[in-house]
């Protein structure tokens, strides 16, 4: 297992370099950060040249990338155009989005898998059909529609929760945004769990467990569910990074100053250091989540061994 982890970590290095270079190229080569810094006003040529030199933008793109990577390994992600350190922005944004992601993943896992098991064990019945239709509706409705609707009903009309989240973003205020963020993924988890359960319920190992006289609950939780979770774990693992990076709509609706908010502001203002820095961290999150998923395979299925 240890050798496998080391090998996977080494394999991540070229993926990380390729991903970050592509992001760096798209942000810096396809836009002009100095022009964006001045907005509609044309900068003085001498001032623009000095700023380009200070930001290392007067060098070839590959040298800019090498310089940027050297800064990253020193813990320096650069400075945003407003003068604030990108690292400081991360220190305030990532904890908020991390809490929101935890709420969303918990809802996605608990509710999604539960509904999937119920639907898979009653395949073809009215409960199964109703859940399939309901999940299809959830997938079809855009997140911003669901977000504004739930915000209006629970926050404005009924007053059960705060319509917007306070700057501290405690867990109790993130329940409704977490539901909005998790809804589409929850629908996919439900359908994946349902399909996997329905396929494995007729497997030989399930019939053997039933023939031995094991209680139904133990057959489902210990044998059936454990072997049916591999595709679900795969989806959830890749979805963690997607939730953190794709929370732009949810964070805008509920005024949450997290990663999505900072990315939106960075893209809107062409704030290149902010965009590249935040996306670089999200790449690392994706890579580590995929590694964690691979390690969980061996926990769920003892037949899987890593050399």
Rosetta blueprint (number, residue, H / E / L):
1 X L
2 X H
3 X H
4 X H
5 X H
6 X H
7 X H
8 X H
9 X H
10 X H
11 X H
12 X H
13 X H
14 X H
15 X H
16 X H
17 X H
18 X H
19 X H
20 X H
21 X H
22 X H
23 X H
24 X H
25 X H
26 X H
27 X H
28 X H
29 X H
30 X L
31 X L
32 X L
33 X H
34 X H
35 X H
36 X H
37 X H
38 X H
39 X L
40 X L
41 X L
42 X L
43 X L
44 X L
45 X H
46 X H
47 X H
48 X H
49 X H
50 X H
51 X H
52 X H
53 X H
54 X H
55 X L
56 X L
57 X L
58 X L
59 X L
60 X L
61 X H
62 X H
63 X H
64 X H
65 X H
66 X H
67 X H
68 X H
69 X H
70 X H
71 X H
72 X H
73 X H
74 X L
75 X L
76 X L
77 X L
78 X L
79 X E
80 X L
81 X L
82 X L
83 X L
84 X L
85 X E
86 X H
87 X H
88 X H
89 X H
90 X H
91 X H
92 X H
93 X H
94 X H
95 X H
96 X H
97 X H
98 X H
99 X H
100 X H
101 X H
102 X H
103 X H
104 X H
105 X H
106 X H
107 X H
108 X H
109 X H
110 X H
111 X H
112 X H
113 X H
114 X H
115 X H
116 X H
117 X H
118 X H
119 X H
120 X H
121 X H
122 X L
123 X L
124 X L
125 X L
126 X H
127 X H
128 X H
129 X H
130 X H
131 X H
132 X H
133 X H
134 X H
135 X H
136 X H
137 X H
138 X H
139 X H
140 X H
141 X L
142 X L
143 X H
144 X H
145 X H
146 X H
147 X H
148 X H
149 X H
150 X H
151 X H
152 X H
153 X H
154 X H
155 X H
156 X H
157 X H
158 X L
159 X L
160 X L
161 X L
162 X L
163 X L
164 X L
165 X L
166 X L
167 X L
168 X L
169 X L
170 X L
171 X H
172 X H
173 X H
174 X H
175 X H
176 X H
177 X H
178 X H
179 X H
180 X H
181 X H
182 X H
183 X H
184 X H
185 X H
186 X H
187 X H
188 X H
189 X H
190 X H
191 X H
192 X H
193 X H
194 X H
195 X H
196 X H
197 X H
198 X H
199 X H
200 X H
201 X L
202 X L
203 X L
204 X H
205 X H
206 X H
207 X H
208 X H
209 X H
210 X H
211 X H
212 X L
213 X L
214 X L
215 X L
216 X H
217 X H
218 X H
219 X H
220 X H
221 X H
222 X H
223 X H
224 X H
225 X H
226 X H
227 X H
228 X H
229 X L
230 X H
231 X H
232 X H
233 X H
234 X H
235 X H
236 X H
237 X H
238 X H
239 X H
240 X H
241 X H
242 X H
243 X H
244 X H
245 X H
246 X L
247 X L
248 X H
249 X H
250 X H
251 X H
252 X H
253 X H
254 X L
255 X L
256 X L
257 X L
258 X L
259 X H
260 X H
261 X H
262 X H
263 X H
264 X H
265 X H
266 X H
267 X H
268 X H
269 X L
270 X L
271 X L
272 X H
273 X H
274 X H
275 X H
276 X H
277 X H
278 X H
279 X H
280 X H
281 X H
282 X H
283 X H
284 X H
285 X H
286 X H
287 X H
288 X H
289 X H
290 X H
291 X H
292 X H
293 X H
294 X H
295 X H
296 X H
297 X H
298 X H
299 X H
300 X H
301 X L
302 X L
303 X L
304 X L
305 X L
306 X L
307 X L
